[in-house]
């Protein structure tokens, strides 16, 4: 047996659901720490929770505040505070929504797009370095399984 397949230990439960719970908890702790670091790389005053908001705006090319609140499952007031902070940092701007002139779309500023791409490229490099001994098929399988977990299937 390889260490990845070994029996349960105090640090690695035998029950597969306990093992998944344990490993997800470890991953979440590391991701939180990494998010703080990455957020500071985008802008020294950027809050780690707002980094996810920047990623979503990058993915969508812009969105209404109400759509973002629904996507993240948070209230509009707390999201409004985050957006205001992002506007003050020069990372987000408001544009008239072409579908409804009364509404505004939030978009990344050009400097935010450039900074975000630079930081993400560095993050992918760190991930590649961490997984450099993994076969490509294992990396692809991890991506597939994480997508499956995240999509609820």
C-alpha positions in Angstrom: 0.0 0.0 0.0 1.1 3.5 -0.7 0.8 6.3 1.9 -2.2 7.6 -0.2 -4.0 4.2 0.1 -2.9 3.2 3.7 -5.3 2.3 6.4 -6.8 4.9 8.8 -4.6 6.6 11.3 -5.4 9.3 13.9 -4.7 11.9 11.1 -6.4 9.9 8.3 -9.7 8.3 9.2 -10.6 5.0 7.7 -14.2 5.8 7.0 -14.3 7.4 3.5 -16.7 10.1 4.4 -14.7 11.0 7.5 -11.6 11.1 5.3 -13.3 13.4 2.8 -14.5 15.7 5.6 -11.0 15.7 7.2 -9.3 16.5 3.9 -11.8 19.2 2.9 -11.3 20.9 6.3 -7.6 20.9 5.8 -8.0 22.2 2.2 -10.3 25.0 3.4 -7.9 26.1 6.0 -5.1 26.3 3.4 -7.3 28.0 0.8 -8.3 30.7 3.4 -4.6 31.4 4.1 -3.8 31.3 0.4 -6.7 33.7 -0.4 -5.4 36.2 2.1 -2.0 36.1 0.4 -3.4 36.3 -3.1 -5.7 39.2 -2.2 -2.8 41.2 -0.9 -0.9 40.5 -4.1 -3.8 42.0 -6.1 -3.9 45.0 -3.8 -2.4 45.4 -0.3 -5.7 46.6 1.1 -7.9 44.0 -0.5 -9.9 41.8 1.8 -9.6 38.1 1.1 -13.4 37.6 0.8 -13.5 40.3 -1.9 -11.0 38.3 -4.0 -13.8 35.8 -4.9 -16.0 38.7 -6.0 -13.2 39.8 -8.3 -13.0 36.3 -9.8 -16.7 36.2 -10.4 -16.7 39.5 -12.1 -13.8 38.3 -14.2 -15.6 35.1 -15.2 -18.9 36.9 -16.1 -17.4 40.1 -17.6 -19.6 42.0 -15.2 -22.8 41.6 -13.3 -25.5 43.4 -11.3 -25.2 43.6 -7.6 -28.4 41.5 -7.1 -27.1 38.7 -9.3 -23.8 38.6 -7.4 -25.7 38.6 -4.1 -27.8 35.6 -5.3 -24.7 33.8 -6.6 -22.8 34.1 -3.4 -25.9 33.7 -1.2 -25.3 36.9 0.8 -27.4 40.0 1.4 -27.1 43.0 -0.8 -26.0 45.3 2.1 -22.9 43.3 2.9 -22.1 42.9 -0.8 -22.6 46.6 -1.3 -19.9 47.3 1.4 -17.5 45.0 -0.4 -18.2 46.6 -3.8 -17.7 50.1 -2.3 -14.3 49.0 -0.9 -13.4 47.6 -4.4 -14.5 50.8 -6.0 -12.3 52.8 -3.6 -9.3 50.6 -4.4 -9.9 51.2 -8.2 -10.6 47.6 -8.9 -14.3 47.8 -9.8 -16.4 50.4 -11.6 -20.1 50.8 -12.3 -21.5 50.9 -15.9 -25.1 51.4 -17.1 -26.7 48.1 -17.6 -27.6 47.8 -21.4 -30.7 45.8 -20.5 -32.0 48.2 -17.9 -30.8 51.8 -17.8 -32.0 52.1 -14.2 -29.6 49.4 -13.1 -25.8 49.3 -12.9 -23.4 46.6 -13.9 -20.3 46.1 -11.9 -17.1 45.5 -13.9 -13.5 45.1 -13.3 -11.3 48.1 -14.2 -8.6 47.5 -16.8 -5.9 47.6 -14.1 -7.8 45.1 -12.0 -8.1 42.7 -15.0 -4.3 43.0 -15.6 -3.4 42.6 -12.0 -5.8 39.7 -11.5 -4.3 37.8 -14.5 -0.8 38.4 -13.2 -1.7 37.1 -9.7 -3.6 34.1 -11.1 -0.7 33.2 -13.3 1.6 33.2 -10.3 -1.0 31.1 -8.3 -1.1 28.5 -11.1 2.6 28.4 -11.0 2.6 27.7 -7.3 0.0 25.0 -7.8 2.0 23.4 -10.6 5.1 23.4 -8.3 3.2 21.8 -5.5 1.8 19.1 -7.8 4.9 18.7 -10.0 5.2 15.0 -9.1 1.6 14.2 -9.9 0.9 12.5 -13.2 -1.2 14.7 -15.5 -4.0 12.2 -15.4 -4.2 12.6 -11.6 -4.3 16.4 -11.8 -7.1 16.1 -14.5 -9.0 13.6 -12.3 -8.8 15.9 -9.3 -10.1 18.7 -11.4 -13.0 16.5 -12.6 -13.9 15.3 -9.1 -13.7 18.8 -7.6 -16.0 20.1 -10.4 -18.4 17.2 -9.7 -18.4 18.0 -6.0 -18.9 21.7 -6.6 -21.7 21.2 -9.1 -23.6 18.9 -6.7 -23.6 15.8 -8.9 
